[in-house]
C-alpha cells in the first residue's frame, strides 16, 4: 500500500480506534470536531485518499457510519462496552467538551498493557490538541474510573510530561461480560417488539379489502391486508413521516390534515393472498365504473 501523509495517518488512526473501540466508524462531522478539520469536505478528501490507497472501504449501501477497514488494517480489533451515545450523555450532563472522546479512543485503540504519555497521545492525534486539553480529558476519565494513572510521584508540572495512562484492568476484565449482556438485552428487546407487533396484527381483525376516504373531496384509496386496521396504522405512519409511496395521497394528507381521512372495511376475505389481490382489483374496477375518484394508480 502507498504511504500516507501525516494528516491521512491521523484520520486513519482515528477511524481504526473508533471501529476497534465501538464497532462502528465515526461520522464525518465527528472527525471534524475531534481532529480539528475545518469542514466535512476536507474529511471526505482524506477518506477518499485512504480508499484509493487501500486502507479503508465503503459498503455498497451508503451509511453515515459505513466505513470499513480492509484486511491489512484489521489488526488489534477489540470492542468497548461503552458506546459513543453513553459517553456523550455523561459529558453533556457535566458540560464536558467533546475532546474527551479522541483521547479515550486513542487509549482504547492500543494494547491494554501499554501505557501512553500525554506526548504520545498528542502525536497520535496529529498534535491537534494542546497538552492542557489532553490533561483535562485524562483527568475527567480518571475521575470516572475509566483510566488509571502510573503515578511517578512527581509534582504537578512534571505530571504532564512524565505520567502515563491506560484503561483500567477492571474495565478490560469486565468488557466482554458487559458487551454480551448488552447484546442479550438488545436481542430480548427486538423479540419483545416482534411479539408485540404480532399481537397487534392479530387483534386488528381478519383479512379484508379496505378503503381510506378523503371526506373533503371524496377521493378514495383502495387496498388489501391480512391484518385489517393494522395496515391503516402503517399508512398513517408513512403519511406522517411524509414518505408514503402514493404521491397524490401524500399531497392531500399534507394539505387537508389527518382528521379528514376515514378508514373502513369493504369486504372480508379468506387468508389467501391471491384472493385478496383479486378482490382488491374487482373493487377498484367497480369504483372506476361508478366514476368514483381514486388515489390508486391506473395499471
C-alpha angles and dihedrals in degrees: 000000000000121000119264130231117242093259093045089052091053092049091048093049090050093049090047093050092048093051094043091045104040105014093242134076123250122256121248090252092054090051090051092053096042100043101036095244111157099222143011088245088065090051090048090054092052092046091050091051091049090051092050090050092051101247099115138013140198126232121242091252111064116238135167088235096032101115113123133194119239121233092268093056098044098089120120095023117174135145134228128231090220119075130211090252092054093049091047091049092054093046093046091051090053097037093244125163121252087241088091090073101062091048090049092048092050091054092046093050094058134075110285090230093054120093117210127207122218090252089055091051092049091049092051089050090051092250090288090136129058122237089250092054092049091047092051091049090050091048090053092048091048091049089056091047092243094123136026128216128226095223113210095186093247131141124264096266095055092039090081093054102035111032119090133202142207138166112278119267089231090058093051092045094054102034096091093048093048092045091053090048090054092049091050091049091051092048091050091049092050091050091047091053092047090052091048091051090048092052092046090052091048091052093048094079141250129323111285149156109249142181134218108206128198103218092200101058098011091236114155136211114202122201144154131228143172090219106046113208093017088073090055089055089053089052090051091049092054093043093050090050090048093235103109113140093224103081097193093051090047092050093051091046089054091046103043102024134233099290096068093064120089127191123209140160118251099182138353115228139189120266095270121117094207093053091045093054091044092053091046091055091048091053092047091050091047092052091048091051088052088053093242117160112247136192090208113108114242114250 
